[in-house]
Amino acid sequence: MPEQEENEVPQNIPAIDMVGTGKRISELRTAAGLSVKDMQDYFGFATPQAIYKWQHGTAMPTIDNFVGLSVLFGVSINDILVLEDASFIMISA
């Protein structure tokens, strides 16, 4: 762990595993019997590119789109997200 300054507090902050979350979105879509086109229509996207980027882990949905995915799949947002092992960061107190 890096050297700690006087006003800094170590925090254990998890990070989103983008590829793992993308795989989870793809699995949930398949389990729900939905096509990428179905999701494109649900979100009102002109093209399916955002859906493909989510599934490949090259981009993450916005928080409002995570809420939409949660409703669409009937799961909590926590069931969609895949987290990496937590890492320590320093936050000024």
VENVEN-V530233 format. One record per run of one state. SS is the DSSP state (2 for helix, 1 for strand, 0 for the rest). FROM is the first residue (numbers start at 1). LEN is the number of residues. If there is no record, write none. Layout:
# VENVEN-V530233
ss | from | len
SS | FROM | LEN
SS | FROM | LEN
This chain:
# VENVEN-V530233
ss | from | len
0 | 1 | 7
1 | 8 | 6
0 | 14 | 2
1 | 16 | 1
0 | 17 | 1
2 | 18 | 14
0 | 32 | 4
2 | 36 | 8
0 | 44 | 5
2 | 49 | 8
0 | 57 | 6
2 | 63 | 11
0 | 74 | 3
2 | 77 | 4
0 | 81 | 2
1 | 83 | 1
0 | 84 | 3
1 | 87 | 6
0 | 93 | 1
